[in-house]
Amino acid sequence: MYIPFDQLPDDARVWVYQANRPLTDADVLHIQASLQPALSQWAAHGQPLLASAQVVANRFVVIAVDEGHNLPSGCSIDASTHYLKNIAQQLSGSEGGALDFFDRSAAYVGPNGGVLTLPLPIIKHAVMDGRLTPDTTIFNTLVSTKAEFESKWQLPASQTWLNRYFARIIG
């Protein structure tokens, strides 16, 4: 069953999927139009899941489920990734180019306020040349609950998994 994101409890489980490119407004509308009916039918072992989704900063898709209503299963979680793979395939022919929601680059807030990414092999160099500092605002895609998403979605790099790069290079 689909409900608005803001109606989910704070302990709702979330998964953040990062797109490998900026999403156009048309992409966002397509994603929303595709996910709402899919999540309305989302179930675990025949039991309906109470779920929601939202697109954030035209770059991230956040799917959430109220585990107090029914627990998602491994198969239902796999189904949600299939939803996103299918949506990505549908949108890959659009003007933005190929789309992948499983990008594992480090995403951060750029100087103009937009979302920029750094592929993992480049992070060390970005720290060394000052593009990435301990104060750079990072999108924390590792949040696991709605409450964490609301309070720890954007953090200074020094408070994320990237901190180890500063200790090695700066320290």
VOPAGU-2260 file (C-alpha; in pm, 1 decimal, decimal comma):
REM VOPAGU-2260
SITE   aa  ch    i         X         Y         Z
SITE  MET   A    0       0,0       0,0       0,0
SITE  TYR   A    1     139,7     335,1    -101,4
SITE  ILE   A    2     124,7     630,3     137,9
SITE  PRO   A    3     288,1     974,2     130,7
SITE  PHE   A    4     647,4     968,8     257,3
SITE  ASP   A    5     577,2    1215,8     537,7
SITE  GLN   A    6     312,6     981,8     682,1
SITE  LEU   A    7     561,5     701,4     745,5
SITE  PRO   A    8     688,1     660,0    1103,2
SITE  ASP   A    9    1039,1     774,0    1191,6
SITE  ASP   A   10    1156,8     412,3    1225,0
SITE  ALA   A   11    1049,7     324,4     868,3
SITE  ARG   A   12    1329,5     147,8     681,9
SITE  VAL   A   13    1476,5     340,8     388,3
SITE  TRP   A   14    1693,3     255,1      92,5
SITE  VAL   A   15    1863,2     529,8    -105,1
SITE  TYR   A   16    1938,7     469,3    -471,7
SITE  GLN   A   17    2176,8     713,0    -637,2
SITE  ALA   A   18    2145,1     787,1   -1007,6
SITE  ASN   A   19    2464,5     807,4   -1210,7
SITE  ARG   A   20    2343,0    1127,6   -1374,4
SITE  PRO   A   21    2110,9    1417,0   -1295,3
SITE  LEU   A   22    1745,6    1332,3   -1348,6
SITE  THR   A   23    1540,9    1558,9   -1570,0
SITE  ASP   A   24    1203,2    1679,6   -1448,6
SITE  ALA   A   25    1047,4    1440,2   -1700,7
SITE  ASP   A   26    1254,9    1155,2   -1551,8
SITE  VAL   A   27    1130,6    1244,5   -1203,2
SITE  LEU   A   28     768,0    1242,7   -1318,5
SITE  HIS   A   29     820,1     904,9   -1487,3
SITE  ILE   A   30     983,6     759,4   -1174,6
SITE  GLN   A   31     702,1     881,1    -951,7
SITE  ALA   A   32     436,5     756,9   -1192,7
SITE  SER   A   33     604,8     414,8   -1210,4
SITE  LEU   A   34     688,7     364,6    -843,6
SITE  GLN   A   35     356,0     461,7    -691,0
SITE  PRO   A   36     156,9     177,7    -851,2
SITE  ALA   A   37     445,0     -68,9    -804,8
SITE  LEU   A   38     470,5      10,7    -434,3
SITE  SER   A   39      91,6      -1,7    -402,4
SITE  GLN   A   40     117,2    -369,7    -495,5
SITE  TRP   A   41     443,8    -439,4    -309,7
SITE  ALA   A   42     413,3    -737,0     -76,1
SITE  ALA   A   43     619,7    -980,2     127,4
SITE  HIS   A   44     492,3   -1338,6     137,2
SITE  GLY   A   45     150,1   -1217,9      27,5
SITE  GLN   A   46     129,4    -950,8     297,7
SITE  PRO   A   47     101,6    -591,8     170,7
SITE  LEU   A   48     383,2    -354,9     258,6
SITE  LEU   A   49     312,9       1,5     363,5
SITE  ALA   A   50     559,1     195,3     150,4
SITE  SER   A   51     648,3     521,4     -13,5
SITE  ALA   A   52     911,0     672,1    -240,9
SITE  GLN   A   53    1041,8    1012,5    -327,5
SITE  VAL   A   54    1298,1    1161,0    -561,8
SITE  VAL   A   55    1543,8    1394,9    -390,8
SITE  ALA   A   56    1762,5    1658,8    -555,2
SITE  ASN   A   57    1686,8    1511,1    -900,0
SITE  ARG   A   58    1952,0    1248,7    -823,9
SITE  PHE   A   59    1833,4    1008,2    -553,4
SITE  VAL   A   60    1535,0     776,3    -521,2
SITE  VAL   A   61    1440,8     699,5    -162,6
SITE  ILE   A   62    1215,3     400,2    -101,3
SITE  ALA   A   63    1075,2     349,1     247,4
SITE  VAL   A   64     866,7      83,0     417,2
SITE  ASP   A   65     692,0      75,0     755,1
SITE  GLU   A   66     833,7    -241,0     910,4
SITE  GLY   A   67     580,6    -208,6    1193,2
SITE  HIS   A   68     304,4    -284,0     943,0
SITE  ASN   A   69     470,8    -582,4     771,9
SITE  LEU   A   70     835,5    -675,4     732,8
SITE  PRO   A   71     983,8    -680,2     384,0
SITE  SER   A   72    1146,4   -1006,3     282,4
SITE  GLY   A   73    1457,9   -1064,7      75,7
SITE  CYS   A   74    1237,4   -1134,3    -224,3
SITE  SER   A   75    1037,4    -814,3    -177,4
SITE  ILE   A   76    1356,9    -609,7    -144,1
SITE  ASP   A   77    1483,5    -773,9    -463,6
SITE  ALA   A   78    1154,3    -675,4    -628,4
SITE  SER   A   79    1214,6    -310,4    -538,2
SITE  THR   A   80    1556,4    -318,5    -704,2
SITE  HIS   A   81    1395,0    -471,8   -1011,6
SITE  TYR   A   82    1145,5    -183,3   -1019,0
SITE  LEU   A   83    1436,8      59,8   -1034,7
SITE  LYS   A   84    1628,3    -141,9   -1293,3
SITE  ASN   A   85    1319,7    -145,5   -1516,4
SITE  ILE   A   86    1264,6     227,6   -1472,2
SITE  ALA   A   87    1631,1     294,0   -1552,8
SITE  GLN   A   88    1602,7      84,7   -1868,1
SITE  GLN   A   89    1290,7     276,8   -1974,4
SITE  LEU   A   90    1463,0     611,5   -1917,8
SITE  SER   A   91    1802,9     523,8   -2063,3
SITE  GLY   A   92    1692,1     624,4   -2408,1
SITE  SER   A   93    1586,2     969,6   -2287,9
SITE  GLU   A   94    1783,7    1286,9   -2347,3
SITE  GLY   A   95    1994,7    1234,9   -2033,7
SITE  GLY   A   96    2162,4     917,6   -2158,7
SITE  ALA   A   97    2209,5     581,7   -1985,9
SITE  LEU   A   98    2067,7     566,3   -1634,4
SITE  ASP   A   99    2182,6     350,6   -1343,7
SITE  PHE   A  100    2036,1     379,7    -992,3
SITE  PHE   A  101    2315,9     175,1    -838,7
SITE  ASP   A  102    2594,2     430,4    -869,6
SITE  ARG   A  103    2838,8     406,6    -580,1
SITE  SER   A  104    3026,1     731,2    -636,1
SITE  ALA   A  105    3059,7     974,2    -346,8
SITE  ALA   A  106    2792,2    1240,1    -393,3
SITE  TYR   A  107    2843,1    1585,8    -250,6
SITE  VAL   A  108    2704,5    1937,0    -267,0
SITE  GLY   A  109    2899,9    2134,5    -524,4
SITE  PRO   A  110    2991,2    2503,5    -507,7
SITE  ASN   A  111    2673,1    2598,9    -695,7
SITE  GLY   A  112    2453,0    2385,9    -464,9
SITE  GLY   A  113    2408,3    2106,3    -719,8
SITE  VAL   A  114    2491,7    1740,4    -674,7
SITE  LEU   A  115    2840,5    1639,9    -787,7
SITE  THR   A  116    2993,0    1294,6    -770,7
SITE  LEU   A  117    3338,4    1147,5    -740,4
SITE  PRO   A  118    3406,4     791,3    -854,9
SITE  LEU   A  119    3564,9     588,1    -573,9
SITE  PRO   A  120    3909,9     562,3    -739,9
SITE  ILE   A  121    3932,4     943,3    -756,6
SITE  ILE   A  122    3843,1    1024,4    -394,3
SITE  LYS   A  123    4201,6    1017,0    -266,9
SITE  HIS   A  124    4308,5    1261,1    -540,1
SITE  ALA   A  125    4008,3    1487,0    -469,8
SITE  VAL   A  126    4114,2    1508,8    -104,5
SITE  MET   A  127    4473,2    1580,1    -198,9
SITE  ASP   A  128    4381,8    1857,7    -443,8
SITE  GLY   A  129    4125,7    2014,8    -207,4
SITE  ARG   A  130    3808,5    1939,0    -404,3
SITE  LEU   A  131    3692,1    1727,4    -112,0
SITE  THR   A  132    3754,2    1862,7     237,9
SITE  PRO   A  133    3639,9    1753,4     585,1
SITE  ASP   A  134    3374,2    2027,0     563,1
SITE  THR   A  135    3236,8    1927,2     220,2
SITE  THR   A  136    2868,2    1838,9     253,2
SITE  ILE   A  137    2813,5    1475,2     158,1
SITE  PHE   A  138    2484,9    1305,4      73,7
SITE  ASN   A  139    2476,0    1017,4     319,5
SITE  THR   A  140    2326,8     734,7     115,1
SITE  LEU   A  141    2390,9     492,6     403,3
SITE  VAL   A  142    2097,7     616,4     614,3
SITE  SER   A  143    1868,1     329,0     708,7
SITE  THR   A  144    1560,5     487,8     869,7
SITE  LYS   A  145    1335,6     781,4     791,9
SITE  ALA   A  146    1461,1     957,8    1107,0
SITE  GLU   A  147    1823,8     915,8     993,6
SITE  PHE   A  148    1729,3    1036,1     647,4
SITE  GLU   A  149    1573,7    1349,5     794,3
SITE  SER   A  150    1859,3    1423,9    1036,0
SITE  LYS   A  151    2171,9    1276,3     875,7
SITE  TRP   A  152    2103,6    1297,9     502,1
SITE  GLN   A  153    2362,3    1569,2     452,0
SITE  LEU   A  154    2674,0    1558,2     667,6
SITE  PRO   A  155    3023,9    1704,6     661,5
SITE  ALA   A  156    3258,3    1455,7     494,3
SITE  SER   A  157    3448,9    1422,7     823,7
SITE  GLN   A  158    3136,0    1262,2     976,9
SITE  THR   A  159    3095,1    1001,0     703,7
SITE  TRP   A  160    3281,5     695,9     576,5
SITE  LEU   A  161    3504,3     940,0     386,6
SITE  ASN   A  162    3673,9    1047,9     710,3
SITE  ARG   A  163    3935,7     772,4     667,1
SITE  TYR   A  164    4071,6     955,6     362,2
SITE  PHE   A  165    4136,5    1271,1     561,9
SITE  ALA   A  166    4310,3    1082,0     840,9
SITE  ARG   A  167    4543,9     914,0     589,2
SITE  ILE   A  168    4617,5    1213,3     370,4
SITE  ILE   A  169    4591,7    1509,5     603,9
SITE  GLY   A  170    4705,7    1334,1     923,8
